[in-house]
Amino acid sequence: MSGQAARLAAQQQALLALLKGRPVPAGDDSYLDLVRGSRGLTMLQMITAWWRRFDLERLAPLTSRALTHEGRFESALTRLGRDADTPAAISALAMHFLDQHVEDTDPLIAAVASTERALTLVARGARSPHEVRWDRDPAPVLNALLAGHPPGPAAPGDFRVTVSADRPTLIAVERRGDLANSTSGVRRIIL
C-alpha cells in the first residue's frame, strides 16, 4: 500500500471512530480536527443512533421494550454504537444485540433476550428446539411486552420456555414439576 493509500485508510478509520463516538487522538490531520468539532458530525451521530434504535425496536422488540422499561435501553444503544464488533448489517445487528443480553446480570432481561433470540433463530429457519429457563412465569411478562406495557408481577418458579418450529404457536411454557405441557396464555408471537 502506498503512503497516500495508507493515509487515506487511516483517515477513514478515524472518521468511522469519530462517528461511533470512540476517541481519536489529535494529530496532524486538519480535516479530522474540522470534523471532530462540527455540527455535521453530531447530526450524523444522532441519525445513526436513531436508525439503530428504529432497527432494534423492530427486530428485537421484546428485549428493546424490556430494557426501556428498566431504563437501560439508551445506555445499551450507546454501548452498541461504540462497540467495535457491532455489525453494519441490520439482521446481524439484531443478533449481536440479543447476544449481548442473553447473559445479562438481570435474570429478566437475560430470559427475554434468550427467548427472543430463540424466536429469531426459528423465524430464520432453525429446526432444532431452543429452551430458555425463566425464574418466573414468562406468559404475563411476554404478553405485557408484546402489548408495549411494562412487565408486571409474575408468579415465581422454575419455568422452561421451548421455542420450536414444530410447535403451532412456536412457543410453549412448562413449569418444572408439571407433567402437562401448557402454553400458559402466551399470545402467538409473529416475527
C-alpha positions in Angstrom: 0.0 0.0 0.0 1.4 3.4 -1.0 1.8 6.1 1.6 -1.1 8.1 0.2 -3.4 5.0 0.3 -2.3 4.2 3.9 -3.0 7.8 5.0 -6.5 7.6 3.3 -7.2 4.3 5.1 -6.1 5.7 8.4 -8.3 8.8 7.9 -11.3 6.7 7.0 -10.8 4.6 10.1 -10.5 7.7 12.2 -13.7 9.1 10.7 -15.6 5.9 11.5 -14.3 6.1 15.1 -15.5 9.7 15.4 -18.9 8.7 14.0 -19.2 5.9 16.6 -18.1 8.2 19.4 -14.8 6.5 20.0 -11.7 8.5 21.0 -9.5 9.6 18.2 -6.1 11.1 19.2 -5.4 14.6 17.9 -2.9 14.5 15.1 -1.7 16.4 12.1 -4.9 15.9 10.1 -6.6 19.2 9.9 -9.6 17.6 8.2 -10.2 15.3 11.2 -9.9 18.3 13.5 -12.5 20.1 11.5 -14.9 17.1 11.5 -14.3 16.5 15.2 -15.8 19.8 16.2 -18.5 20.0 13.5 -22.3 20.1 14.0 -22.4 17.8 11.0 -20.7 15.0 13.0 -23.2 15.5 15.8 -26.0 15.3 13.4 -24.7 12.1 11.8 -24.2 10.5 15.2 -27.8 11.3 16.0 -29.1 9.9 12.7 -27.1 6.8 13.1 -28.4 6.3 16.7 -31.9 6.9 15.5 -31.7 4.3 12.8 -30.1 1.8 15.2 -32.9 2.4 17.6 -35.5 2.0 14.9 -34.0 -1.3 13.7 -33.7 -2.8 17.1 -37.2 -1.8 18.2 -38.4 -3.5 15.0 -36.1 -6.6 15.0 -35.8 -7.2 18.8 -38.9 -5.6 20.2 -39.2 -7.7 23.3 -35.7 -7.1 24.5 -35.8 -3.4 23.5 -39.0 -2.9 25.4 -37.7 -4.8 28.5 -34.6 -2.6 28.5 -36.7 0.5 28.0 -38.9 -0.4 31.0 -35.8 -0.9 33.1 -34.3 2.4 32.0 -31.4 0.7 30.2 -32.1 0.9 26.5 -30.4 4.2 25.9 -27.1 3.0 27.5 -27.4 -0.2 25.6 -27.7 1.7 22.3 -24.7 3.9 23.3 -22.6 0.8 24.1 -23.6 -0.8 20.8 -22.6 2.3 18.8 -19.2 2.3 20.4 -18.6 -1.4 20.2 -16.0 -2.2 17.5 -17.7 -5.5 16.9 -21.1 -4.1 16.1 -22.1 -5.3 12.6 -23.4 -2.9 10.0 -25.9 -5.4 8.5 -29.3 -4.9 10.1 -30.1 -8.6 10.6 -26.6 -9.2 12.1 -27.1 -6.2 14.4 -30.2 -7.7 16.0 -28.5 -11.0 16.8 -25.4 -9.1 18.1 -27.7 -7.0 20.3 -29.5 -10.1 21.6 -26.3 -12.0 22.2 -25.1 -9.1 24.3 -28.1 -9.5 26.6 -28.5 -13.3 26.9 -26.0 -13.3 29.8 -27.3 -10.1 31.4 -27.0 -9.8 35.2 -30.7 -9.1 35.4 -32.4 -12.5 35.0 -35.5 -11.0 33.5 -33.5 -9.3 30.7 -31.4 -12.4 30.1 -34.6 -14.6 29.8 -36.3 -12.1 27.5 -33.3 -11.8 25.3 -32.7 -15.5 25.2 -36.3 -16.2 24.3 -36.3 -13.5 21.6 -33.0 -14.9 20.2 -34.6 -18.4 20.0 -37.7 -17.0 18.3 -35.5 -15.1 15.8 -33.4 -18.2 15.0 -36.6 -20.3 14.4 -38.0 -17.5 12.2 -34.8 -17.7 10.2 -35.3 -21.4 9.6 -33.6 -23.1 12.6 -35.1 -26.6 13.0 -33.8 -27.5 16.4 -35.8 -26.6 19.5 -34.4 -24.0 21.9 -35.0 -24.0 25.6 -34.8 -21.0 28.0 -35.1 -21.1 31.8 -37.1 -18.4 33.5 -37.3 -17.7 37.2 -41.0 -16.5 36.9 -44.0 -17.3 34.7 -43.0 -15.9 31.3 -46.5 -15.6 29.9 -47.5 -12.3 31.7 -44.1 -10.8 31.0 -44.1 -11.6 27.3 -47.7 -10.6 26.9 -47.1 -7.3 28.6 -44.0 -6.6 26.4 -45.9 -7.6 23.2 -48.6 -5.1 24.2 -46.0 -2.4 24.8 -46.5 -2.4 28.6 -44.0 -2.8 31.4 -43.9 -6.4 32.7 -46.0 -6.7 35.8 -45.7 -9.2 38.6 -45.4 -12.8 37.6 -45.6 -16.0 39.6 -42.1 -17.0 40.7 -41.0 -20.5 39.9 -38.8 -22.6 37.7 -40.2 -22.3 34.1 -38.9 -23.6 30.8 -39.8 -22.0 27.5 -39.4 -24.1 24.5 -39.3 -22.4 21.1 -39.6 -24.7 18.1 -40.8 -24.6 14.5 -42.5 -27.9 15.2 -45.0 -26.2 17.6 -48.0 -24.5 16.0 -47.6 -21.4 18.3 -43.7 -21.6 18.1 -43.6 -21.3 21.9 -44.6 -23.5 24.9 -44.2 -22.8 28.6 -43.8 -25.5 31.2 -43.5 -25.1 34.9 -40.9 -27.5 36.4 -42.8 -30.3 38.1 -45.8 -30.0 35.8 -46.2 -33.0 33.6 -48.7 -31.4 31.3 -47.3 -29.0 28.8 -49.0 -25.7 28.8 -48.9 -22.6 26.7 -49.8 -20.7 29.8 -51.7 -18.0 27.9 -48.8 -16.7 25.8 -50.2 -14.8 22.8 -48.9 -16.0 19.4 -45.7 -14.3 18.6 -45.3 -13.2 14.9 -41.8 -12.2 13.7 
